[in-house]
Amino acid sequence: MGRYSNHDNVTTLQDILAGQERDRPPARTTRSLRKKQVQHRLEPEEVDRLVERYRTGTKINDLAAEFAISRTAVMNHVERAGSPRRRNVLTDRLDQARQLYDEGWSLAKIAQHFGVNASTVWHALRKAGVPMRETHGR
């Protein structure tokens, strides 16, 4: 019953001194703040290594994880280094992708071979007018 009754000043003061109660409620609700993102700046040698690995075909996600930076930061470093972006990976090798597809390779296997998504392969082949196989309800 004591919990539901009004405390006298002495009891309240004892609770405050014992660290069990505050002398007044907070003016606003308190939230735990998110931890600030730590900026990871690459040394010039690291940037050179990143750009070289990008040029040899390492995926952007893998580079971002390896160097602990974002995908955007990876591409910013690549562009600043003057390295050409890898766009339309399949456009340059469409004949090879078409040949693999005609040999019976799946879209997923071709995608893995070129280091792209299966839907990228599908769109490139469709755009090139390659007749697509029946998916058998998949």
C-alpha positions as CSV (number, residue, x, y, z in Angstrom):
1,M,0.0,0.0,0.0
2,G,2.9,2.3,0.6
3,R,3.8,2.4,-3.1
4,Y,0.5,4.0,-3.9
5,S,0.4,6.6,-1.3
6,N,2.1,10.0,-1.5
7,H,5.7,10.1,-0.2
8,D,6.7,12.6,2.3
9,N,9.7,14.8,1.7
10,V,12.1,12.8,3.9
11,T,11.3,9.6,2.1
12,T,11.7,11.2,-1.3
13,L,15.0,12.8,-0.3
14,Q,16.2,9.4,1.0
15,D,15.4,7.8,-2.3
16,I,17.2,10.5,-4.2
17,L,20.3,10.2,-2.1
18,A,20.2,6.4,-2.5
19,G,20.1,6.9,-6.3
20,Q,16.6,5.3,-6.6
21,E,14.7,8.3,-7.7
22,R,15.3,11.6,-9.4
23,D,14.5,14.9,-7.8
24,R,12.5,16.0,-10.9
25,P,11.4,14.2,-14.1
26,P,13.4,15.0,-17.2
27,A,12.2,18.0,-19.3
28,R,11.9,15.8,-22.4
29,T,12.0,12.2,-23.1
30,T,15.5,10.8,-23.6
31,R,16.5,8.6,-26.4
32,S,19.7,6.7,-26.8
33,L,21.6,8.3,-29.6
34,R,23.0,6.3,-32.5
35,K,26.7,5.8,-32.5
36,K,28.3,8.1,-35.0
37,Q,29.8,6.5,-38.1
38,V,33.5,6.3,-38.0
39,Q,35.1,7.8,-41.1
40,H,37.7,5.4,-42.6
41,R,40.1,7.3,-44.7
42,L,42.3,5.3,-47.1
43,E,46.0,5.9,-47.4
44,P,47.3,6.5,-50.9
45,E,48.7,3.0,-51.0
46,E,45.3,1.5,-50.1
47,V,43.6,3.6,-52.8
48,D,46.1,2.3,-55.4
49,R,45.5,-1.3,-54.2
50,L,41.7,-0.7,-54.3
51,V,41.8,0.7,-57.9
52,E,44.0,-2.1,-59.1
53,R,41.7,-4.7,-57.6
54,Y,38.8,-3.0,-59.3
55,R,40.5,-3.0,-62.6
56,T,41.2,-6.8,-62.3
57,G,37.4,-7.4,-61.8
58,T,36.9,-7.6,-58.1
59,K,33.2,-6.9,-57.2
60,I,32.4,-3.5,-55.7
61,N,30.7,-5.1,-52.7
62,D,33.8,-7.2,-52.0
63,L,36.0,-4.1,-52.2
64,A,33.8,-2.1,-49.9
65,A,33.9,-4.9,-47.3
66,E,37.6,-5.4,-47.6
67,F,38.5,-1.7,-47.2
68,A,35.7,-1.0,-44.7
69,I,34.1,1.8,-46.9
70,S,30.8,2.2,-48.7
71,R,30.2,1.2,-52.3
72,T,29.9,4.9,-53.1
73,A,33.3,5.6,-51.7
74,V,34.8,2.7,-53.7
75,M,33.4,4.3,-56.9
76,N,34.5,7.8,-55.9
77,H,38.1,6.5,-55.5
78,V,37.9,4.7,-58.9
79,E,36.6,7.8,-60.7
80,R,39.2,10.0,-59.1
81,A,41.9,7.6,-60.2
82,G,40.7,8.0,-63.8
83,S,39.8,4.3,-64.1
84,P,36.9,3.6,-66.4
85,R,33.8,2.3,-64.8
86,R,32.6,-1.2,-65.5
87,R,29.3,-0.6,-67.1
88,N,27.5,-3.1,-69.3
89,V,29.9,-5.9,-68.5
90,L,27.9,-8.2,-70.8
91,T,27.8,-5.7,-73.7
92,D,31.4,-6.3,-74.4
93,R,31.1,-10.1,-74.1
94,L,27.6,-10.6,-75.4
95,D,28.7,-13.1,-78.0
96,Q,30.4,-15.3,-75.3
97,A,27.3,-15.0,-73.1
98,R,25.0,-16.0,-76.0
99,Q,27.3,-19.0,-76.8
100,L,27.2,-20.2,-73.2
101,Y,23.4,-19.8,-73.1
102,D,23.1,-21.8,-76.4
103,E,25.3,-24.5,-74.9
104,G,22.8,-24.9,-72.1
105,W,24.2,-22.9,-69.3
106,S,21.7,-21.4,-66.9
107,L,21.3,-17.7,-66.5
108,A,22.6,-18.0,-62.9
109,K,25.7,-19.9,-64.1
110,I,26.4,-17.3,-66.8
111,A,25.9,-14.5,-64.3
112,Q,28.3,-16.1,-61.8
113,H,30.8,-16.6,-64.6
114,F,30.7,-12.8,-65.5
115,G,30.3,-11.6,-61.9
116,V,26.9,-10.0,-62.4
117,N,23.3,-10.7,-61.4
118,A,21.2,-13.3,-63.3
119,S,18.6,-10.6,-64.2
120,T,21.4,-8.6,-65.9
121,V,22.2,-11.6,-68.1
122,W,18.5,-12.1,-68.9
123,H,18.0,-8.4,-69.8
124,A,21.1,-8.3,-72.0
125,L,20.2,-11.5,-73.9
126,R,16.6,-10.4,-74.3
127,K,17.7,-7.0,-75.6
128,A,20.0,-8.7,-78.1
129,G,17.0,-10.8,-79.4
130,V,18.2,-14.1,-78.0
131,P,15.2,-16.5,-77.8
132,M,14.8,-17.5,-74.1
133,R,14.3,-21.1,-73.1
134,E,11.2,-22.3,-71.3
135,T,11.6,-22.0,-67.5
136,H,9.1,-24.9,-66.8
137,G,7.0,-22.8,-64.5
138,R,10.0,-21.5,-62.4
